Amino acid sequence: MLPPELPPLPALTHAESEFIDRYLEVIDQMGRINPARGTHTYGALRAAQALVAGATALRDALTVMHTRGESELHATTLARALRVLGGERRASRVTLPPEEPS
């Protein structure tokens, strides 16, 4: 049985696509660093090191957008793209897990 088909990504410029991809990479690294969810310092260290490169790539993507005259973020369209790419699930790893009953 095949998984349900995802809705198509909204039409994005190349720069917007790059921005979304880099943003999700940063979110993924932040989730790996999250002390409330992690189990090993080495994994968190590696994620923190990757976060630096990811943040630089995110900055570069936004710089390209700004330079090209894309001065506005189309939040509704970008949020739709994030949802299709699992952004809610990925961002949930950055937050605190639910408190366990005592």
C-alpha positions in Angstrom: 0.0 0.0 0.0 1.4 3.4 -1.0 1.4 6.3 1.4 -1.0 9.1 0.7 0.2 11.5 -2.0 1.4 14.9 -0.6 -0.2 18.0 -2.0 2.0 19.7 -4.6 4.4 22.4 -3.4 3.3 25.9 -4.2 5.0 27.8 -7.0 8.2 29.3 -5.5 11.1 31.2 -6.9 14.4 29.5 -6.9 15.5 31.8 -4.1 12.4 31.1 -2.0 13.0 27.4 -2.5 16.5 27.8 -1.3 15.3 29.9 1.7 12.8 27.2 2.7 15.4 24.4 2.3 18.0 26.2 4.4 15.4 27.2 7.0 14.4 23.5 7.4 18.0 22.5 7.7 18.5 24.9 10.6 15.3 23.7 12.3 16.6 20.1 12.0 19.9 21.0 13.5 18.2 22.9 16.4 16.1 19.8 17.0 19.2 17.7 17.3 20.8 20.2 19.7 17.6 20.4 21.9 18.8 19.3 25.4 15.3 18.2 26.4 15.3 15.6 23.6 18.9 14.7 23.0 20.8 11.8 24.6 24.5 12.3 23.6 26.7 15.3 23.7 28.6 14.3 20.6 25.4 14.3 18.5 24.5 17.7 19.8 28.1 19.0 19.2 27.9 17.8 15.6 24.5 19.4 15.1 25.8 22.7 16.6 28.8 22.6 14.2 26.4 22.0 11.2 24.1 24.8 12.5 26.8 27.4 11.8 27.0 26.3 8.1 23.3 26.1 7.9 22.8 29.6 9.3 25.3 30.9 6.9 23.5 29.3 4.0 20.2 30.6 5.3 21.6 34.1 5.4 23.0 33.7 1.9 19.6 32.6 0.6 17.9 35.7 2.2 20.7 37.9 0.8 20.0 36.6 -2.7 16.3 37.2 -2.3 16.9 40.8 -1.1 19.4 41.5 -3.8 17.0 40.3 -6.5 14.4 42.7 -5.2 12.3 40.1 -3.4 11.6 42.4 -0.5 8.5 40.7 0.9 8.1 37.2 2.3 4.8 35.7 1.1 4.0 34.0 4.4 0.9 32.1 3.3 2.7 30.5 0.4 5.9 29.8 2.3 3.9 28.3 5.2 2.1 26.0 2.7 5.5 24.9 1.4 6.7 24.3 5.0 3.7 22.1 5.8 4.2 20.0 2.6 7.8 19.5 3.6 7.0 18.4 7.1 7.9 21.7 8.7 5.5 21.3 11.6 6.8 17.9 12.5 10.4 19.1 12.2 9.9 22.2 14.2 8.2 20.3 17.0 11.6 18.8 17.9 12.8 22.2 18.8 10.2 22.6 21.6 10.1 21.0 25.0 8.4 17.5 25.0 5.3 17.2 27.1 5.9 16.9 30.8 5.8 13.4 32.1 3.4 12.7 35.0 5.2 12.4 38.3 
